[in-house]
Each structure stands twice: as structure tokens, then as C-alpha cells.
Amino acid sequence: MAANLGLPAPLIALMALLVAIVVCMTLGFTIERIAYRPLRRAPRLAPLITAIGVSILLQTLAMLIWGRRYHTVPPIFPPTPHAIAGATITNVQILIIVVSALIMAGLLMLVHFTKLGRAMRATAENPTVAGLMGVNINRVIAFTFVIGAALAAVAGVMVGTYYGIAHYTMGALLGLKAFSAAVLGGIGYFLLGPVGMDVLEQNLHPRRRLRRLVRHSALNGLGEDTVHLSNFFHVDGVVGISGDLLAGCRRALRANGHDEP
């Protein structure tokens, strides 16, 4: 509709972003209230199964509303290639990198330097103890869902703008890999998780032919396996677990009178 009115593409993208953020935040709050809050004391496998079911439900609703066919997303501005250190990058990619860096910096500030961030880390570490210390567990988790839904809206607009198309399954694989990255990195190392997933994908299959064959099979299976392994991992993720083990070994060495390596 906005395109038919002759509005400029940046304004259309901004309007789409604002609408997507509002809709996704509302959906995130509703899903947390209806699907996840009743499972607060359930086994760890129950929320994971619920997440898969909610994902399928949202994809089906999107298919019923917008149909199965692909929709064209107008570019914000014509892509212009730039040569930087021997690599070619477009202005659209530069914009996505800058926006992503700002969002990650904002998340870092939120998690580590705000009252809400401290409450989020305490709730993730031990909800029972956090509740005894006066943290409103339900409110913190609801805020987390709302923030995550808003960031998902921003990511969806960036992906649609970059590829120029939108489809009801466009976020399925991205969501799976994002969850796997969160498992690898944990709540305190969310920058290392995506980097680790990218390194795994780029180096597990160095040959291009194998990479093409495995991209939609083994790598996706890697993400699914990581999701299943998350049931046995601590909230700090693989990186956090390694740090905890190393710190524990150092404390044991000091307690026994040995020097640290």
C-alpha cells in the first residue's frame, strides 16, 4: 500500500520496521503469557517442545495470511559495491553490519549495566533464589520475551531488505541457528555464540561441493543437535561452562597449595 502511494523506499522500510516491532512485541508477550508461563515449573524438555510447536503455529498463520508465494521487498537504496581490503561489500551490507553492531552493543549494556539486566542474569542463573531476593520472575521473563520479539522484528526487516523477498518460512532456519548460537555462547557471551556457529559452518566442510550438499542437511542437523543438547547445558552455554570449569580448577589448585599453570 505504501509503495502504491509513491513513498520513498527508506520511509517504507521505517514504517515496516515500526509496525513489525509493535506486532512482534505483542505476539511475544502473548506467547509468553499463554504458552510458556504455565510451564514455568515443568521439566526442561517441555518448553523446548512448546517452542517448536509455537514456531510451527506462527509459520502456519503467516502462510494463511500472506499465502505460500514469495513477496517482493523494495530495496532501501540501490546497492553500491565498495572495495575494502580486497573484499567487495555493498552499502546495504554495511548498513546491516552497523545496525547489528549497535544492537549488540545495546544488549551488552542492557544485560551487564542495568537493573533489568541484573535481574535477567539472576533469573537465568537461579529463578528460585532470584525470587527470594525480590526479583519479579514473571515480569523479567515477559520483558525478555518482548525484547527478543522486537529484535526479531528488526532482524526480519533486515533479512527481507537484503534478499529482496519475504516468505512465511524465511525465519525458520535463522531462528534455529540463533537458538544454537545462544546455547553455545550463553547469556553472558552472546557475541561468541554467533561467531562460533559461523566458524563451524564455514570450516566443517571446506570443499565447496561438499558444502553445497551438506548445507541443508548436516549443518541444519548440527543446529538441531545443538538445540537438543541445550537441555543438558547450563544457562551460560558451552563457553560459560568452560570458564566455570577453569575457574573451579584454579580454586582447587589454590586450596591445595599449588601454583596456577
FENLIN-V291890 format. One record per residue. N is the residue number from 1. RES is the residue in one letter. SS is DSSP state (A for helix, B for strand, O for the rest). D_LAST is the distance of its C-alpha to the last C-alpha in whole Angstrom. Layout:
# FENLIN-V291890
[[N/RES/SS/D_LAST] [N/RES/SS/D_LAST]]
This chain:
# FENLIN-V291890
[[1/M/O/65] [2/A/O/63] [3/A/O/64] [4/N/O/67] [5/L/O/68] [6/G/O/67] [7/L/O/64] [8/P/O/61] [9/A/A/58] [10/P/A/56] [11/L/A/58] [12/I/A/58] [13/A/A/54] [14/L/A/54] [15/M/A/56] [16/A/A/55] [17/L/A/51] [18/L/A/53] [19/V/A/55] [20/A/A/52] [21/I/A/49] [22/V/A/52] [23/V/A/53] [24/C/A/49] [25/M/A/48] [26/T/A/51] [27/L/A/50] [28/G/A/47] [29/F/A/48] [30/T/A/51] [31/I/A/48] [32/E/A/46] [33/R/A/49] [34/I/A/51] [35/A/A/48] [36/Y/A/45] [37/R/A/46] [38/P/A/48] [39/L/A/44] [40/R/O/42] [41/R/O/42] [42/A/O/42] [43/P/O/39] [44/R/A/37] [45/L/A/39] [46/A/A/42] [47/P/A/41] [48/L/A/40] [49/I/A/43] [50/T/A/45] [51/A/A/43] [52/I/A/44] [53/G/A/48] [54/V/A/48] [55/S/A/47] [56/I/A/50] [57/L/A/52] [58/L/A/51] [59/Q/A/52] [60/T/A/55] [61/L/A/56] [62/A/A/55] [63/M/A/57] [64/L/A/60] [65/I/A/60] [66/W/A/60] [67/G/O/61] [68/R/O/59] [69/R/O/60] [70/Y/O/57] [71/H/B/58] [72/T/B/58] [73/V/O/56] [74/P/O/57] [75/P/O/55] [76/I/O/54] [77/F/O/55] [78/P/O/55] [79/P/O/52] [80/T/O/52] [81/P/B/49] [82/H/B/47] [83/A/B/45] [84/I/B/42] [85/A/O/39] [86/G/O/41] [87/A/B/41] [88/T/B/44] [89/I/B/44] [90/T/B/47] [91/N/A/47] [92/V/A/47] [93/Q/A/44] [94/I/A/43] [95/L/A/44] [96/I/A/42] [97/I/A/39] [98/V/A/40] [99/V/A/41] [100/S/A/38] [101/A/A/36] [102/L/A/38] [103/I/A/38] [104/M/A/34] [105/A/A/33] [106/G/A/36] [107/L/A/34] [108/L/A/31] [109/M/A/33] [110/L/A/35] [111/V/A/32] [112/H/A/30] [113/F/A/32] [114/T/O/35] [115/K/A/37] [116/L/A/37] [117/G/A/34] [118/R/A/32] [119/A/A/35] [120/M/A/34] [121/R/A/30] [122/A/A/31] [123/T/A/34] [124/A/A/31] [125/E/A/29] [126/N/O/31] [127/P/A/35] [128/T/A/36] [129/V/A/34] [130/A/A/35] [131/G/A/39] [132/L/A/39] [133/M/O/37] [134/G/O/40] [135/V/O/39] [136/N/O/42] [137/I/A/40] [138/N/A/43] [139/R/A/44] [140/V/A/40] [141/I/A/40] [142/A/A/44] [143/F/A/42] [144/T/A/39] [145/F/A/42] [146/V/A/44] [147/I/A/41] [148/G/A/40] [149/A/A/44] [150/A/A/45] [151/L/A/42] [152/A/A/43] [153/A/A/46] [154/V/A/45] [155/A/A/43] [156/G/A/46] [157/V/A/48] [158/M/A/46] [159/V/A/46] [160/G/A/50] [161/T/A/50] [162/Y/A/48] [163/Y/A/49] [164/G/O/53] [165/I/B/54] [166/A/B/53] [167/H/O/53] [168/Y/O/53] [169/T/O/50] [170/M/O/48] [171/G/O/45] [172/A/A/45] [173/L/A/42] [174/L/A/40] [175/G/A/40] [176/L/A/38] [177/K/A/36] [178/A/A/35] [179/F/A/35] [180/S/A/32] [181/A/A/30] [182/A/A/30] [183/V/A/29] [184/L/A/26] [185/G/A/25] [186/G/O/26] [187/I/O/28] [188/G/O/25] [189/Y/O/24] [190/F/A/28] [191/L/A/28] [192/L/A/25] [193/G/A/27] [194/P/A/30] [195/V/A/28] [196/G/A/26] [197/M/A/30] [198/D/A/31] [199/V/A/29] [200/L/A/29] [201/E/A/33] [202/Q/A/33] [203/N/A/31] [204/L/O/32] [205/H/O/35] [206/P/O/35] [207/R/O/39] [208/R/A/41] [209/R/A/44] [210/L/A/41] [211/R/A/40] [212/R/A/43] [213/L/A/44] [214/V/A/41] [215/R/O/41] [216/H/O/43] [217/S/O/42] [218/A/A/38] [219/L/A/37] [220/N/A/39] [221/G/A/38] [222/L/A/34] [223/G/A/35] [224/E/A/37] [225/D/A/34] [226/T/A/32] [227/V/A/34] [228/H/A/35] [229/L/A/31] [230/S/A/31] [231/N/A/32] [232/F/A/29] [233/F/O/27] [234/H/O/26] [235/V/O/27] [236/D/O/24] [237/G/A/25] [238/V/A/22] [239/V/A/20] [240/G/A/20] [241/I/A/19] [242/S/A/16] [243/G/A/15] [244/D/A/16] [245/L/A/14] [246/L/A/11] [247/A/A/12] [248/G/A/13] [249/C/A/10] [250/R/A/8] [251/R/A/12] [252/A/A/12] [253/L/A/9] [254/R/A/11] [255/A/A/14] [256/N/O/14] [257/G/O/13] [258/H/O/9] [259/D/O/6] [260/E/O/4] [261/P/O/0]]
